[in-house]
Amino acid sequence: MAAGLIIAAPRSAAGKTTVTLAILAALRQRGIAVRAGKSGPDYIDPAFHEAASGFPSFNLDSWAMAPEQLDAVAAELTKAAEIVLIESAMGLFDGVGEEAGRTGAASDLAARYHLPVLLVLDVSGQGQSAAAVARGFLFHNPAVRIAGVVLNRVGSDRHRDGIGQALGVLKLPLLGSVRRDATIALPGRHLGLVQAREQHGLGEFLARLADLAESMLDLDGILAMAAPFSVAGASAAMLRPPGQRIALAQDAAFSFLYPHVLAGWRAAGAEIIPFSPLADEPPPEDCDACWLPGGYPELHAGRLAEAGRFRAGMLRFAASRSVHGECGGHMVLGMMLEDAEGAAHRMLGLLSHATSFAKRRLHLGYREATLLEDAAIGSAGTVLRGHEFHYAAISDPGADAPLWRLSYALGQDLGTEGARRGRVSGSFFHAIASVPAKSSA
């Protein structure tokens, strides 16, 4: 049986990912079969988890996934693992709505699976007040157990010891501290960290983090705090495969597809055939559906515009088979993409909209989508849950029919969104899971 714990913090940018990667790399270096998960919607951190652990990292999202879907993903995550680390998104209790256990917060997972929490506190500019923060988390929700603390961005031994004494009053174990060190910070860009596949020297960086964990963290204490993590989750449908053989765009421009979605498609009998638009590869002709996931096409718009074999192959493919684009993929399916410098690049023209990255505005949050007509992603009336996370905007809406009606997580109507023309569909919406019929009300 696997053991598990959650690594969380009071807020984003507190150092959760660095601490998680350090523990993953150190435990793997010790020969322990360790796996990782991520609460909530996030494409980038799980790729780093996989690099550190050697296993795919799955997202566990209590808002987007129905309980039986959540259990199915959790059960898959515990397979072949001695210990599972789940990294929280944002702060431990940050979620949406008031439905118990369905807010998307990592605290939902801690309560549902009785997993202890290792709290990472960024103590830069702070002393004993850090204990007051820990006290609030300790007593905020009786169903969530804070089992230990790691201090991040510590200035000195004296700094650490002062906070440690204050934590001792709470009888809250201090399981390590990490000094301020700009060289262990991962580089970022507008959607988060620079992707793992683009990080040069990532193996050496993870080895350094493993050494840091061995010297600065109480790894034995962290292992001891983990609780049994056994989930009786049967297979549960997430998203319907768009075809039997799916041509999947996969490179630095197209990389945002959830591992649990891919695993679900494979479990349903679909085959995934990757191809690279940046290498000017067309979708394989022996496939019956094509999926263009999100990513960073705005950083590669010039190369995509010049990829003649990719363009011709996509036009030929879409004439007789289904194509769907999510977020960045949706941008590439349109007529034109304007990059951050204002240069316009011709895209595939399979849909009639145009997008711009020149005037950035953040679109972020959970969404529920109801399909208006049959499309590659599902049948008319299908309800999906997912999110938007992009800075690009529609500069010309085009004349295509909308794909679905969207609402915010709390139910406020957002109107129609996305586009469909013939067998082609696209949207800025990232799908996480379909809503089971009994839960769609």
BELVEN-V425104 format. One record per pair of residues at least 24 apart in sequence whose ideal C-beta (glycine too) atoms are under 8 Angstrom apart, sorted by the first residue. I is the first residue (numbers start at 1). J is the second residue. D is the distance in Angstrom with one decimal. If there is no record, write none. Layout:
((I & J & D) (I & J & D))
This chain:
((1 & 228 & 5.6) (1 & 229 & 7.5) (1 & 230 & 5.1) (2 & 35 & 7.9) (2 & 78 & 4.2) (2 & 81 & 4.5) (2 & 82 & 6.2) (2 & 83 & 6.3) (2 & 84 & 5.5) (2 & 228 & 7.7) (2 & 229 & 4.8) (2 & 230 & 7.1) (3 & 82 & 7.0) (3 & 83 & 4.9) (3 & 84 & 7.4) (3 & 223 & 7.7) (3 & 226 & 3.7) (3 & 227 & 6.3) (3 & 228 & 6.0) (3 & 229 & 5.7) (4 & 78 & 7.4) (4 & 83 & 6.7) (4 & 84 & 4.2) (4 & 85 & 7.4) (4 & 86 & 6.8) (4 & 113 & 6.8) (4 & 115 & 4.9) (4 & 226 & 5.9) (4 & 227 & 6.4) (4 & 228 & 7.8) (4 & 229 & 3.1) (5 & 83 & 7.7) (5 & 84 & 7.9) (5 & 85 & 6.3) (5 & 86 & 7.4) (5 & 115 & 5.7) (5 & 116 & 5.2) (5 & 117 & 7.1) (5 & 118 & 5.7) (5 & 147 & 7.3) (5 & 222 & 7.4) (5 & 225 & 6.2) (5 & 226 & 4.6) (5 & 227 & 7.0) (6 & 39 & 7.5) (6 & 85 & 7.8) (6 & 86 & 4.8) (6 & 87 & 7.8) (6 & 88 & 6.1) (6 & 92 & 7.7) (6 & 106 & 5.6) (6 & 109 & 6.3) (6 & 110 & 5.2) (6 & 115 & 5.2) (6 & 116 & 7.2) (6 & 117 & 4.8) (6 & 118 & 7.0) (7 & 85 & 5.8) (7 & 86 & 7.1) (7 & 87 & 5.2) (7 & 88 & 6.6) (7 & 117 & 7.7) (7 & 118 & 5.0) (7 & 120 & 6.4) (8 & 87 & 7.9) (8 & 88 & 3.7) (8 & 91 & 7.3) (8 & 92 & 3.8) (8 & 106 & 5.3) (8 & 107 & 7.9) (8 & 110 & 7.9) (8 & 117 & 5.3) (8 & 118 & 7.3) (8 & 119 & 6.0) (8 & 120 & 7.0) (9 & 88 & 6.8) (9 & 91 & 6.4) (9 & 92 & 6.9) (9 & 119 & 6.7) (9 & 120 & 4.4) (9 & 121 & 7.0) (9 & 122 & 7.1) (10 & 91 & 5.1) (10 & 92 & 7.1) (10 & 119 & 7.9) (10 & 121 & 7.2) (10 & 133 & 6.0) (10 & 137 & 6.9) (11 & 90 & 6.8) (11 & 91 & 4.9) (11 & 122 & 7.9) (12 & 89 & 7.8) (12 & 90 & 5.0) (12 & 91 & 7.3) (13 & 122 & 7.6) (14 & 120 & 5.5) (14 & 121 & 7.1) (14 & 122 & 4.2) (14 & 152 & 6.4) (15 & 120 & 5.5) (15 & 122 & 5.8) (15 & 152 & 3.8) (15 & 153 & 6.7) (15 & 178 & 6.9) (16 & 87 & 5.6) (16 & 88 & 6.3) (16 & 120 & 5.2) (17 & 45 & 5.5) (17 & 48 & 6.7) (17 & 87 & 6.5) (17 & 186 & 7.3) (17 & 193 & 7.3) (18 & 152 & 7.5) (18 & 178 & 7.4) (18 & 184 & 6.0) (18 & 185 & 7.3) (18 & 186 & 7.3) (18 & 209 & 7.1) (19 & 118 & 8.0) (19 & 120 & 5.2) (19 & 150 & 5.7) (19 & 152 & 6.6) (19 & 178 & 6.8) (19 & 217 & 7.8) (20 & 45 & 7.9) (20 & 49 & 7.1) (20 & 85 & 5.9) (20 & 87 & 4.5) (21 & 48 & 5.9) (21 & 49 & 7.4) (21 & 52 & 4.8) (21 & 206 & 6.5) (21 & 209 & 5.4) (22 & 178 & 7.8) (22 & 209 & 4.0) (22 & 210 & 6.7) (22 & 212 & 5.4) (22 & 213 & 4.0) (22 & 217 & 7.0) (23 & 85 & 6.3) (23 & 213 & 5.6) (23 & 217 & 6.8) (23 & 219 & 7.0) (23 & 222 & 6.5) (24 & 49 & 6.5) (24 & 52 & 3.9) (24 & 53 & 4.8) (24 & 85 & 6.3) (25 & 52 & 4.7) (25 & 206 & 4.4) (25 & 207 & 6.9) (25 & 209 & 5.1) (25 & 210 & 3.8) (25 & 213 & 6.9) (26 & 209 & 7.6) (26 & 210 & 4.3) (26 & 211 & 7.9) (26 & 213 & 3.7) (26 & 214 & 5.5) (26 & 217 & 7.6) (26 & 219 & 5.9) (27 & 83 & 6.8) (27 & 219 & 7.1) (27 & 223 & 7.7) (28 & 52 & 6.8) (28 & 53 & 5.8) (28 & 54 & 6.3) (28 & 210 & 7.6) (29 & 207 & 7.8) (29 & 210 & 4.7) (30 & 219 & 7.8) (32 & 82 & 5.3) (32 & 83 & 6.4) (33 & 80 & 6.1) (33 & 81 & 5.4) (33 & 82 & 4.5) (33 & 83 & 7.7) (34 & 81 & 6.7) (34 & 82 & 6.7) (34 & 83 & 5.2) (34 & 84 & 7.5) (34 & 85 & 6.7) (35 & 77 & 5.9) (35 & 78 & 7.6) (35 & 80 & 7.6) (35 & 81 & 4.1) (35 & 83 & 7.7) (35 & 84 & 5.0) (35 & 85 & 7.6) (36 & 84 & 7.0) (36 & 85 & 5.0) (36 & 86 & 7.2) (36 & 87 & 6.6) (37 & 73 & 8.0) (37 & 74 & 7.8) (37 & 77 & 5.2) (37 & 84 & 6.4) (37 & 85 & 7.5) (37 & 86 & 4.3) (37 & 87 & 7.3) (38 & 86 & 7.0) (38 & 87 & 5.3) (38 & 89 & 6.7) (39 & 86 & 6.0) (39 & 87 & 7.1) (39 & 88 & 5.1) (39 & 89 & 5.2) (39 & 104 & 7.6) (39 & 105 & 7.3) (39 & 106 & 3.9) (39 & 108 & 8.0) (39 & 109 & 5.7) (40 & 88 & 7.8) (40 & 89 & 3.5) (40 & 90 & 7.2) (40 & 104 & 5.3) (40 & 105 & 7.7) (40 & 106 & 7.3) (41 & 89 & 7.3) (41 & 366 & 7.6) (41 & 386 & 7.3) (41 & 387 & 4.4) (41 & 389 & 7.1) (41 & 430 & 7.0) (41 & 432 & 6.4) (42 & 89 & 5.7) (42 & 192 & 7.6) (43 & 255 & 7.2) (43 & 256 & 4.2) (43 & 257 & 7.7) (43 & 258 & 7.2) (43 & 294 & 7.4) (44 & 191 & 7.1) (44 & 192 & 4.5) (44 & 193 & 5.1) (44 & 195 & 6.1) (44 & 196 & 7.5) (45 & 87 & 6.3) (45 & 192 & 7.5) (45 & 193 & 7.2) (46 & 259 & 6.5) (47 & 195 & 6.3) (47 & 196 & 4.0) (47 & 197 & 7.0) (47 & 255 & 7.7) (48 & 186 & 7.7) (48 & 193 & 7.1) (48 & 196 & 4.9) (49 & 87 & 7.2) (50 & 196 & 7.5) (51 & 196 & 5.1) (51 & 202 & 5.8) (51 & 203 & 7.9) (51 & 206 & 6.5) (52 & 206 & 5.3) (52 & 209 & 7.7) (55 & 80 & 7.4) (55 & 81 & 7.3) (56 & 259 & 4.6) (56 & 263 & 7.5) (57 & 259 & 6.7) (58 & 258 & 7.9) (58 & 259 & 5.5) (58 & 260 & 4.8) (58 & 263 & 7.6) (59 & 258 & 5.7) (59 & 259 & 7.6) (59 & 260 & 6.2) (59 & 432 & 7.2) (60 & 86 & 6.5) (60 & 109 & 5.7) (61 & 104 & 5.9) (61 & 432 & 5.6) (61 & 433 & 7.6) (62 & 95 & 7.6) (62 & 101 & 6.1) (62 & 102 & 5.6) (62 & 103 & 6.4) (62 & 104 & 5.6) (62 & 105 & 7.2) (62 & 108 & 3.9) (62 & 109 & 6.5) (62 & 112 & 7.4) (63 & 95 & 6.7) (63 & 96 & 6.2) (63 & 97 & 7.3) (63 & 102 & 5.8) (63 & 103 & 6.1) (63 & 104 & 3.4) (63 & 366 & 5.8) (63 & 385 & 7.0) (63 & 409 & 6.4) (64 & 104 & 7.1) (64 & 366 & 6.9) (64 & 385 & 4.0) (64 & 386 & 6.1) (64 & 387 & 7.4) (64 & 432 & 3.8) (64 & 433 & 5.3) (65 & 238 & 7.8) (65 & 385 & 7.6) (65 & 432 & 6.7) (65 & 433 & 4.8) (66 & 236 & 7.5) (66 & 433 & 7.1) (66 & 435 & 6.8) (66 & 436 & 5.2) (66 & 439 & 5.0) (67 & 101 & 7.5) (67 & 112 & 8.0) (68 & 233 & 7.3) (68 & 234 & 7.5) (68 & 236 & 4.9) (68 & 436 & 7.3) (69 & 236 & 4.5) (69 & 237 & 7.7) (69 & 238 & 6.2) (69 & 433 & 5.3) (69 & 436 & 7.6) (70 & 112 & 7.5) (70 & 233 & 7.9) (71 & 231 & 5.3) (71 & 232 & 7.3) (71 & 233 & 3.3) (71 & 234 & 7.9) (71 & 236 & 7.4) (72 & 233 & 4.3) (72 & 234 & 6.4) (72 & 235 & 5.8) (72 & 236 & 3.9) (73 & 233 & 7.4) (73 & 260 & 5.1) (74 & 113 & 6.6) (74 & 229 & 7.8) (74 & 231 & 4.4) (74 & 233 & 5.8) (75 & 231 & 4.3) (75 & 232 & 7.0) (75 & 233 & 3.3) (75 & 234 & 7.8) (76 & 233 & 7.5) (76 & 260 & 7.6) (76 & 263 & 6.6) (78 & 229 & 5.6) (78 & 230 & 6.8) (78 & 231 & 6.2) (83 & 223 & 6.8) (83 & 226 & 5.6) (84 & 229 & 5.6) (86 & 115 & 7.1) (92 & 117 & 6.5) (92 & 119 & 7.4) (92 & 137 & 6.6) (92 & 144 & 7.4) (93 & 140 & 6.5) (93 & 141 & 7.0) (93 & 144 & 8.0) (96 & 366 & 6.0) (96 & 409 & 4.3) (96 & 410 & 6.5) (97 & 409 & 6.2) (97 & 410 & 5.9) (104 & 366 & 6.6) (104 & 409 & 7.8) (107 & 141 & 6.1) (107 & 144 & 4.9) (110 & 143 & 7.6) (110 & 144 & 4.6) (110 & 145 & 7.2) (111 & 141 & 7.2) (111 & 143 & 4.0) (111 & 144 & 5.7) (113 & 229 & 6.2) (113 & 231 & 6.8) (114 & 227 & 6.0) (115 & 227 & 5.7) (115 & 229 & 6.4) (116 & 145 & 5.1) (116 & 146 & 7.6) (116 & 147 & 3.6) (116 & 148 & 7.6) (116 & 225 & 5.3) (116 & 226 & 6.9) (116 & 227 & 5.5) (117 & 144 & 6.4) (117 & 145 & 6.5) (117 & 146 & 5.0) (117 & 147 & 6.3) (118 & 147 & 6.7) (118 & 148 & 5.2) (118 & 149 & 7.5) (118 & 150 & 6.3) (118 & 175 & 6.8) (118 & 222 & 6.4) (118 & 225 & 6.9) (119 & 146 & 5.3) (119 & 148 & 7.2) (119 & 149 & 5.0) (119 & 150 & 7.4) (120 & 149 & 7.8) (120 & 150 & 5.1) (120 & 152 & 5.6) (121 & 149 & 6.0) (121 & 150 & 7.3) (121 & 151 & 5.6) (121 & 152 & 6.6) (121 & 163 & 8.0) (122 & 152 & 5.0) (122 & 153 & 5.4) (123 & 151 & 5.1) (123 & 152 & 6.9) (123 & 153 & 6.3) (123 & 154 & 6.1) (123 & 159 & 7.2) (123 & 163 & 5.9) (124 & 152 & 8.0) (124 & 153 & 4.0) (124 & 155 & 7.4) (124 & 180 & 6.6) (127 & 159 & 7.0) (127 & 162 & 5.6) (127 & 163 & 6.4) (128 & 162 & 5.9) (128 & 163 & 6.2) (128 & 165 & 7.7) (128 & 166 & 4.1) (130 & 163 & 4.9) (130 & 166 & 7.1) (130 & 167 & 7.6) (131 & 163 & 6.6) (131 & 166 & 3.5) (131 & 167 & 5.2) (131 & 169 & 7.0) (131 & 170 & 6.4) (134 & 167 & 6.2) (134 & 170 & 6.3) (134 & 172 & 5.9) (135 & 170 & 5.9) (138 & 170 & 6.2) (138 & 172 & 6.5) (146 & 172 & 6.7) (147 & 173 & 7.3) (147 & 225 & 4.4) (148 & 172 & 7.0) (148 & 173 & 4.5) (148 & 174 & 7.4) (148 & 175 & 4.2) (148 & 221 & 6.8) (148 & 222 & 6.9) (148 & 225 & 5.3) (149 & 173 & 7.0) (149 & 174 & 5.5) (149 & 175 & 6.5) (150 & 174 & 7.9) (150 & 175 & 5.6) (150 & 176 & 4.8) (150 & 177 & 6.8) (150 & 178 & 7.0) (150 & 217 & 6.5) (151 & 176 & 7.4) (151 & 177 & 4.1) (151 & 178 & 7.0) (152 & 177 & 7.6) (152 & 178 & 4.9) (153 & 178 & 7.0) (153 & 179 & 7.6) (153 & 180 & 4.7) (154 & 178 & 6.5) (154 & 179 & 5.4) (154 & 180 & 6.8) (155 & 179 & 7.6) (155 & 180 & 6.1) (173 & 221 & 6.4) (173 & 225 & 7.5) (175 & 217 & 6.4) (175 & 218 & 4.5) (175 & 221 & 4.9) (175 & 222 & 5.5) (175 & 225 & 7.4) (176 & 213 & 7.8) (176 & 216 & 5.4) (176 & 217 & 3.3) (176 & 218 & 5.3) (176 & 222 & 7.7) (177 & 216 & 6.2) (178 & 212 & 7.0) (178 & 216 & 5.5) (178 & 217 & 7.7) (179 & 216 & 7.3) (184 & 208 & 7.3) (184 & 209 & 6.8) (184 & 212 & 6.9) (189 & 296 & 7.9) (190 & 360 & 7.1) (190 & 391 & 5.6) (191 & 296 & 7.5) (191 & 389 & 6.6) (191 & 390 & 7.7) (191 & 391 & 7.7) (195 & 252 & 7.0) (195 & 255 & 6.1) (195 & 296 & 7.9) (197 & 252 & 6.4) (197 & 255 & 6.7) (198 & 252 & 6.1) (235 & 267 & 6.1) (237 & 264 & 7.0) (237 & 268 & 7.8) (237 & 434 & 6.4) (237 & 436 & 7.8) (238 & 264 & 4.2) (238 & 432 & 7.6) (238 & 433 & 4.7) (238 & 434 & 6.6) (239 & 264 & 6.3) (239 & 265 & 7.4) (239 & 377 & 6.9) (239 & 378 & 7.4) (239 & 384 & 7.5) (239 & 431 & 5.7) (239 & 433 & 6.8) (239 & 434 & 5.9) (240 & 268 & 7.8) (240 & 377 & 7.4) (240 & 378 & 5.5) (240 & 379 & 7.8) (240 & 382 & 7.8) (240 & 434 & 7.1) (241 & 265 & 4.3) (241 & 268 & 5.2) (241 & 269 & 7.7) (241 & 270 & 3.9) (241 & 289 & 7.7) (242 & 289 & 4.0) (242 & 291 & 6.1) (242 & 322 & 5.6) (242 & 324 & 6.0) (242 & 376 & 4.0) (242 & 377 & 6.5) (243 & 270 & 6.8) (243 & 287 & 6.8) (243 & 288 & 4.1) (243 & 289 & 2.8) (243 & 321 & 7.4) (243 & 322 & 6.3) (243 & 376 & 7.5) (244 & 269 & 7.3) (244 & 270 & 5.9) (244 & 271 & 6.9) (244 & 288 & 5.6) (244 & 289 & 7.9) (245 & 270 & 7.2) (245 & 271 & 4.8) (245 & 273 & 6.0) (245 & 284 & 7.8) (245 & 286 & 6.3) (245 & 287 & 4.4) (245 & 288 & 5.5) (245 & 289 & 7.4) (246 & 270 & 5.7) (246 & 271 & 6.9) (246 & 272 & 5.4) (246 & 273 & 6.7) (246 & 287 & 6.3) (246 & 288 & 7.9) (246 & 289 & 5.0) (246 & 290 & 7.3) (246 & 291 & 5.7) (247 & 273 & 5.4) (247 & 274 & 8.0) (247 & 275 & 5.9) (247 & 283 & 3.6) (247 & 284 & 5.3) (247 & 287 & 4.0) (247 & 289 & 7.0) (247 & 290 & 4.3) (247 & 291 & 7.2) (247 & 317 & 7.3) (248 & 272 & 5.3) (248 & 273 & 6.7) (248 & 274 & 5.1) (248 & 275 & 7.3) (248 & 290 & 7.9) (248 & 291 & 5.3) (248 & 293 & 7.3) (249 & 274 & 7.7) (249 & 275 & 6.3) (249 & 276 & 7.3) (249 & 277 & 5.4) (249 & 283 & 7.7) (249 & 290 & 7.6) (249 & 291 & 7.0) (249 & 292 & 4.7) (249 & 293 & 6.5) (249 & 329 & 6.8) (250 & 274 & 4.1) (250 & 275 & 7.1) (250 & 276 & 6.6) (250 & 293 & 7.7) (251 & 276 & 4.2) (251 & 277 & 6.6) (251 & 278 & 4.6) (251 & 279 & 6.8) (252 & 278 & 6.3) (252 & 295 & 7.2) (252 & 296 & 6.8) (252 & 299 & 7.8) (252 & 300 & 6.8) (253 & 277 & 6.4) (253 & 278 & 5.4) (253 & 295 & 5.0) (253 & 296 & 5.8) (253 & 297 & 4.8) (253 & 299 & 7.2) (253 & 300 & 4.4) (253 & 303 & 8.0) (253 & 304 & 6.6) (253 & 328 & 6.9) (253 & 332 & 8.0) (254 & 292 & 5.9) (254 & 293 & 5.2) (254 & 294 & 7.4) (254 & 295 & 4.4) (254 & 297 & 7.3) (254 & 328 & 6.4) (254 & 329 & 6.4) (255 & 293 & 6.8) (255 & 294 & 7.8) (255 & 295 & 4.6) (255 & 296 & 7.9) (256 & 293 & 5.1) (256 & 294 & 3.6) (256 & 295 & 5.2) (256 & 326 & 7.2) (256 & 327 & 6.8) (256 & 328 & 7.0) (256 & 430 & 7.0) (257 & 291 & 7.4) (257 & 293 & 4.1) (257 & 294 & 7.8) (257 & 326 & 7.7) (258 & 432 & 6.5) (261 & 431 & 7.5) (261 & 432 & 7.8) (277 & 304 & 6.0) (277 & 307 & 5.8) (277 & 310 & 4.6) (277 & 332 & 7.6) (278 & 303 & 5.7) (278 & 304 & 7.1) (278 & 307 & 7.3) (280 & 307 & 4.2) (280 & 308 & 6.9) (280 & 309 & 4.7) (280 & 310 & 5.3) (281 & 309 & 6.8) (281 & 310 & 6.4) (281 & 313 & 7.7) (282 & 309 & 5.4) (282 & 310 & 5.7) (282 & 312 & 6.7) (282 & 313 & 2.1) (282 & 314 & 6.8) (282 & 316 & 7.5) (282 & 317 & 7.3) (283 & 313 & 5.6) (283 & 314 & 6.5) (283 & 317 & 4.9) (285 & 317 & 7.7) (287 & 317 & 7.8) (287 & 321 & 7.3) (288 & 321 & 5.5) (288 & 322 & 7.5) (289 & 321 & 6.1) (289 & 322 & 4.6) (289 & 323 & 7.4) (289 & 324 & 7.7) (289 & 376 & 5.9) (290 & 314 & 7.3) (290 & 317 & 5.6) (290 & 318 & 7.6) (290 & 321 & 6.8) (290 & 322 & 7.2) (290 & 323 & 4.6) (290 & 324 & 7.5) (291 & 323 & 7.8) (291 & 324 & 5.6) (291 & 325 & 7.8) (291 & 326 & 7.8) (291 & 329 & 7.4) (291 & 376 & 7.6) (292 & 323 & 7.2) (292 & 324 & 7.2) (292 & 325 & 4.1) (292 & 326 & 7.1) (292 & 328 & 7.5) (292 & 329 & 2.9) (292 & 330 & 7.7) (292 & 332 & 6.0) (292 & 333 & 6.7) (292 & 426 & 7.8) (293 & 325 & 8.0) (293 & 326 & 5.3) (293 & 327 & 7.7) (293 & 328 & 7.2) (293 & 329 & 5.6) (294 & 326 & 4.9) (294 & 327 & 3.4) (294 & 328 & 4.2) (294 & 329 & 6.2) (294 & 390 & 7.7) (294 & 430 & 6.2) (295 & 327 & 7.9) (295 & 328 & 4.5) (295 & 329 & 7.7) (296 & 328 & 6.5) (297 & 328 & 4.5) (297 & 329 & 7.7) (297 & 331 & 5.5) (297 & 332 & 5.1) (297 & 337 & 6.6) (298 & 328 & 7.6) (298 & 331 & 7.3) (298 & 337 & 6.5) (298 & 339 & 5.5) (298 & 340 & 6.6) (298 & 357 & 4.3) (298 & 392 & 6.5) (301 & 337 & 5.0) (301 & 339 & 5.0) (301 & 343 & 7.6) (301 & 345 & 4.0) (301 & 347 & 8.0) (302 & 339 & 7.9) (302 & 343 & 7.7) (302 & 345 & 6.0) (304 & 332 & 6.2) (304 & 337 & 7.9) (304 & 345 & 7.0) (304 & 347 & 7.1) (305 & 345 & 4.2) (305 & 346 & 5.1) (305 & 347 & 7.1) (311 & 348 & 6.1) (314 & 348 & 5.4) (314 & 350 & 6.8) (315 & 348 & 7.2) (315 & 350 & 7.2) (318 & 350 & 5.3) (318 & 422 & 7.3) (318 & 423 & 6.0) (318 & 424 & 5.2) (320 & 423 & 7.5) (321 & 423 & 6.3) (322 & 375 & 7.6) (322 & 376 & 3.8) (322 & 423 & 4.9) (322 & 424 & 7.8) (322 & 425 & 7.9) (323 & 350 & 6.6) (323 & 376 & 6.8) (323 & 423 & 6.3) (323 & 424 & 4.7) (323 & 425 & 7.4) (324 & 375 & 6.9) (324 & 376 & 4.0) (324 & 377 & 5.4) (324 & 424 & 7.7) (324 & 425 & 5.0) (324 & 426 & 6.6) (325 & 425 & 7.5) (325 & 426 & 3.8) (325 & 427 & 7.7) (326 & 426 & 7.4) (326 & 427 & 6.7) (326 & 428 & 7.9) (326 & 429 & 7.2) (326 & 430 & 5.5) (326 & 431 & 7.2) (327 & 388 & 7.7) (327 & 389 & 7.7) (327 & 390 & 5.5) (327 & 427 & 7.7) (327 & 428 & 5.1) (327 & 429 & 7.7) (327 & 430 & 6.0) (328 & 390 & 7.9) (329 & 426 & 6.5) (330 & 355 & 7.8) (330 & 418 & 7.4) (330 & 419 & 7.7) (330 & 426 & 3.5) (330 & 427 & 5.5) (330 & 428 & 5.9) (331 & 355 & 4.5) (331 & 392 & 6.1) (333 & 419 & 8.0) (333 & 424 & 6.4) (333 & 426 & 4.6) (334 & 398 & 7.1) (334 & 426 & 7.6) (335 & 396 & 7.3) (335 & 398 & 7.1) (336 & 395 & 7.9) (336 & 396 & 7.7) (338 & 395 & 6.4) (350 & 421 & 7.1) (350 & 424 & 4.6) (351 & 398 & 6.4) (351 & 400 & 5.4) (351 & 419 & 4.7) (351 & 420 & 7.9) (351 & 421 & 5.7) (351 & 424 & 6.0) (351 & 426 & 5.6) (352 & 396 & 8.0) (352 & 398 & 3.1) (352 & 399 & 5.2) (352 & 400 & 5.3) (352 & 419 & 7.4) (352 & 421 & 7.1) (353 & 394 & 5.7) (353 & 396 & 6.0) (353 & 397 & 5.7) (353 & 398 & 3.8) (353 & 400 & 7.0) (353 & 419 & 5.8) (354 & 394 & 7.3) (354 & 395 & 4.9) (354 & 396 & 4.0) (354 & 398 & 7.2) (355 & 392 & 5.0) (355 & 393 & 6.8) (355 & 394 & 5.9) (355 & 395 & 6.1) (356 & 392 & 6.6) (356 & 393 & 5.7) (356 & 394 & 7.9) (356 & 395 & 4.1) (357 & 391 & 6.6) (357 & 392 & 4.9) (359 & 393 & 6.8) (360 & 391 & 4.1) (360 & 392 & 7.7) (361 & 391 & 6.4) (361 & 393 & 5.9) (362 & 390 & 7.9) (362 & 391 & 5.8) (363 & 388 & 4.8) (363 & 389 & 7.2) (363 & 390 & 5.3) (363 & 391 & 7.4) (363 & 393 & 7.9) (363 & 428 & 6.8) (364 & 388 & 6.5) (364 & 389 & 5.3) (365 & 408 & 6.6) (365 & 409 & 6.7) (366 & 408 & 7.1) (366 & 409 & 3.7) (367 & 406 & 5.2) (367 & 407 & 7.0) (367 & 408 & 6.8) (367 & 409 & 7.3) (367 & 414 & 7.2) (367 & 429 & 5.6) (368 & 406 & 7.1) (368 & 407 & 5.0) (368 & 408 & 7.9) (368 & 409 & 7.2) (368 & 411 & 8.0) (368 & 435 & 7.4) (369 & 403 & 8.0) (369 & 404 & 4.3) (369 & 405 & 7.1) (369 & 406 & 5.3) (369 & 417 & 7.6) (369 & 418 & 8.0) (369 & 427 & 7.7) (369 & 429 & 5.5) (369 & 431 & 7.4) (370 & 404 & 5.5) (370 & 405 & 4.9) (371 & 403 & 6.9) (371 & 404 & 5.0) (372 & 401 & 7.5) (372 & 402 & 6.2) (372 & 403 & 6.6) (372 & 404 & 5.6) (372 & 405 & 6.6) (372 & 416 & 7.2) (373 & 401 & 7.2) (373 & 403 & 7.9) (373 & 420 & 6.5) (375 & 403 & 6.3) (375 & 420 & 5.7) (375 & 425 & 4.3) (376 & 423 & 7.5) (376 & 425 & 5.8) (377 & 425 & 6.7) (377 & 431 & 6.4) (378 & 434 & 6.6) (382 & 434 & 6.1) (383 & 434 & 6.9) (383 & 435 & 4.1) (383 & 440 & 4.8) (384 & 429 & 7.7) (384 & 431 & 4.9) (384 & 432 & 7.7) (384 & 433 & 7.1) (384 & 434 & 5.4) (384 & 435 & 6.7) (385 & 431 & 7.8) (385 & 432 & 5.7) (385 & 433 & 5.7) (385 & 434 & 7.8) (385 & 435 & 5.9) (386 & 429 & 5.6) (386 & 430 & 4.8) (386 & 431 & 4.4) (386 & 432 & 4.4) (386 & 433 & 7.6) (387 & 429 & 7.6) (387 & 430 & 5.5) (387 & 432 & 7.0) (388 & 428 & 5.3) (388 & 429 & 6.0) (388 & 430 & 7.0) (389 & 430 & 7.1) (390 & 428 & 5.6) (392 & 428 & 7.7) (403 & 427 & 5.3) (404 & 429 & 7.5))
